[in-house]
Amino acid sequence: MITSNYSRKRIFPVMGILAVVASLLSFSSVKPASSPADEKPDESRFTPVVVTEDLDEPMVFEVLKDGTAFIIERKGGFKKYDPVTNTTSVIATIPVNTKYTSAEGQVREAEEGLMGLSLDPNFEQNHWLYLYYAHPTEKKHVLSRWEFKDDAIKSEKVMLEVPTQREVCCHTGGGMTWDKAGNLYLTVGNNTGNGQFGQTDERPGRSSWDDQRGSSNTNDLRGKILRIHPEPDGSYTIPTGNLFPKGTPKTRPEIYTMGHRNPWRIFVDSKTGYIYWGEVGPDATDDTPDGPRGYDELNQAKKPGFYGWPYFIADNVGYPFYDYVAKKGGDKKDPAKPLNNSVNNTGLTELPPAQPAFIYYPYGVSEKFPLVGSGSRSATGGPIYHRSDFKNAKRPWPAYYEGKWIATDFSRGWIMAITMDENSNYKSMERILPNYRPVEPIDMKFGPNGDLYVLEYGSNWFRKSDNSALVRIEYNGGNRKPLVHASSSKTGGTVPFQATLSSQGTKDFDGDALKYQWKVTTVGGAPKLFTTANPAVTFDKAGVYTATLTVTDVKGASNSQSIKIIAGNEPPAVTVDLAGNKTFYFTDQPLAYDVTVSDKEDGSLANGKITPAQVAMSIDYLSEGFDYAEIIQGQRSVDASTQFAVAKVLMSKSDCNVCHQLKTKSVGPMFTEIATKYQGDANAPNYLINKIRNGGSGVWGEVNMPAHPAMSVNDASTIVNYILNSTTKTLSTLPVKGTYTVKLPEGDKGKGSVLIRAAYTDRGVKTIPAQTAENSIVLRSADVSASSAEVIKGAEIKARGMGSGSNVIPFANSYIGFKKLDLSGIQELELAAAAQKRDGSVGGTIEVRLDSPTGDLIGEVKVERAPEQDIAKLMAQLESQKADSTKAKPDGAAPKPAPANPNPFYRPPVKASIRAVNGIHDVYFVFKNETARPIEPLMTLTSIKFLNEKK
């Protein structure tokens, strides 16, 4: 089983599919022992650790020796992560431009902003760092040096400026790195309109669509990798060995390589001096008379050179030189002697010979590099690993990766280890850490301690994502502590009773034999020791006991876990019975429930000795993204409802607790003070909701309350309800029997869950503390994300670029499975599935089976390959619709009717009728296509909707 996501809470081991491998003993004395460099380390030795998640469009990072991290954000934020306090703070906000304005005056979000960051090689002594950003008012990109001092950056010295246009998108570059001679490399994007082929439009007024004025212009810095030597006074000099010697007419001496479209993250091999970078290519899906299909490239430069754009791509596949007036293609350029005759060219006419790409891959399956997969692509790049680069490192990576290029792709999310031969030519590649799936990795490099860091941009483009993060991948080359899991068959009861203590789930990643010790203690009593893994223990005296399991491996590494057991008070029994489907909720349909409670000492609801008022019963809709465990742990008393546990989580995710506490004076008033002030005021809820969202001052002093415009009215209402009830000792709850109709908050997409919880705390027995029991049921949305499947076999998970979430990319005979779904009343499935030629998908059949991938077939549906789409036309249609929606209408003019579906990329879901099934089952979706090759994706599956009526 491969899990679809990883926990982002603290530290988590990356586990592959574990198998028990028999060891074959060999008595041959001539077989040489394998070298550590030949042995690929097990994935369980790598642990991704989330460093920080408080990020808004992160772009680039740098890590210091003490673990401090600097992170820049596109909108201008410069943040510092402090490893001592484990906090992230804003050090500075750099004024930058983040918008394009077309010739028609239409404003749209730009790729540019704060784009690059690099530390001086002598940063610990001089405290210099370098930023690359889009000037806030002038049309230029700026490389400047700053000084970091006293937790601030100051003393900017502008080193270099690149004139740009801001009418059309795209490509900015911003990658920086250094060689051993102290030379700084900077990638600069082509700053040209984004098309499907080489951009060579020489018509008047179309220079922004002509890459011959930039990328293939020897006298322009755009579409280049620059190499300069920063000087102490803030200027720079030109090192020897660049593409054009200083003083060469019609050239810029800063140019190291040229002919780039969108060069991204760049790194220098410390041993060879060769440079490596990711380069994002155009969008064409197929080879056509207008030009070849698009490719992304992972590139290597052993020396200065011309890398082909806009005349060549991949391994020097040429573009017919397109005549935009006659609208037809002409001859291809000669890669040995390309000529730039554009009217927009200010440089040399004859260019250096074109260099082929090192690794290149299209949207579809690559015949030469099949391991890179298919679908969306955006080559990022990554570092070359050499152990000698990390002196005194705590966790250097193993010798197996010595000299390998560790590269990633922003869209596909894989990390590859690329092996080269003794001449640094391509030899092979392999995927590493396949069960760590970074969400759009935008930067990746090794830190001073030998850890690989990955900066995850997150799944929302041009806005803050809740899954942005800086992640550190730690390698453990030595003995690993056992992973301990302790549990008990009973956690309380009337004495005497017997409980079996269990070590089930405990494991040792190194396969070592383990020694178990249980220690059971209580205040005033002698400890009891047990040396078996799962001992039976009798509790014959009342008290609170702690049972601690300590597990030790043969090398002496140990780990422990403890559990509490209360003797002398039998825990209550609480159950919630639901009528109808027990997995899914259906909006606007009543949900019937019935609670039963019994307690050995207290009685039961049925006999009246426990009253309904003593039972906390709550049903709440929780918006998508809540952690159920976090919510439930936040409420353990009878007088707390789930609603207020939700409020506490909402406040913890905002900044409420910075200024307010429940019963402690802080910057702002205590919550209990607010509740007292507005007690009995019917207008208070709406007033406080507006104040949370819009801010205010003057009520409790001179300190302003910040506005929270991004907080929804529903979330603000939940917080206000909690605050106004913070002085109430007994809160009302739902009846113990009744119906509840699920209503979605305004603007909610219905992807959340319904949490049903009944809890009862008994009265305790003499000196023995009370026991609380609860029964919680989570009903999930009937609209289920495909990537949330508990079982994923043979399919890939890929983040969606234009919004949160992920897609499943299945291949022939792959499958996904959902555990324990109640299919009672389910009549039909709607599957958001599409097979696009652009993604290399070939289509196929989805089978719906019970309990296993080969189980009972209850439904199926075919997903046909969709016809080819004109992406440029669809994007233009989308932009036109946006413009129409904001265009002022003359008085009395009838509004323009909205299209049936405003998104031109929309594809209606496919529907599968299923036969009637009752009860709980594992449900598998199996993907079939007998003619598809193993490397060909069948389709993209986003979600599955379970319907209790046919539509």
Protein Blocks (a to p, Z undefined) as FASTA:
>chain_A
ZZfbdcfklcccdddddddddddddfbfkbccddfklpccdfklpccddfbfcdghifbd
cddfkopacdddfklpacdddfklopacdfbdcdddfbdcdfkopacddfbdcfbdcddf
klmmnopacdddddfkbgcddddddddeehiaehiacfbdcdddfkbgghjbjpacddfk
opacddddehiacdfbdcdbfbghilmmccklmmmmckbcghiacdddddfkopacddeh
iabdghiahiafkbmbghifbdcbddddfknopacddddddfbfbdcfkbccdddddddd
fbgcdehiakbgcjhpacddddfklopacddddfklccdfbfkbcbdfbdcdddddfbdc
dfbdcfklmmnogajdddfbdcdddfklmghiabbcdfklgoiacdddfklopacddddd
fkopafbdcdehklbccehiabdcddfkopacdddebjaehiacfkbccddddddfbdcd
dddddddfbfcdcddddddddfehiacfklpacddddddddehiacdddfbfbdcdddfb
gcddddddddddfkopacdddddddehiacdddddddehjfkbccehiacddddddddfk
nopfknopacfklpccddddddehiafklmmmmpcbfkbcfklmmmmmmmmmmmmlmmpc
fklccfbdcfklmmmmmgoiaklmmmmmmmmmnopehjlojbdcdddfkbcfklmmmmmm
mmmmmmpmbdcdddfbdcddddddehiaolaccddddddddebjhjbccddddddddddd
fbdcfklpfbdghiacdddfkbgcddddddehiacddehiafehiabdcddddddfklop
abdaddddehiaklccfbdcdddddddddfklmmmmmmmmmmmmmpccdehiacddddfb
lclkbccdddddddddedjdddddddddfkbcfklcfbdcfbdcddfbdZZ
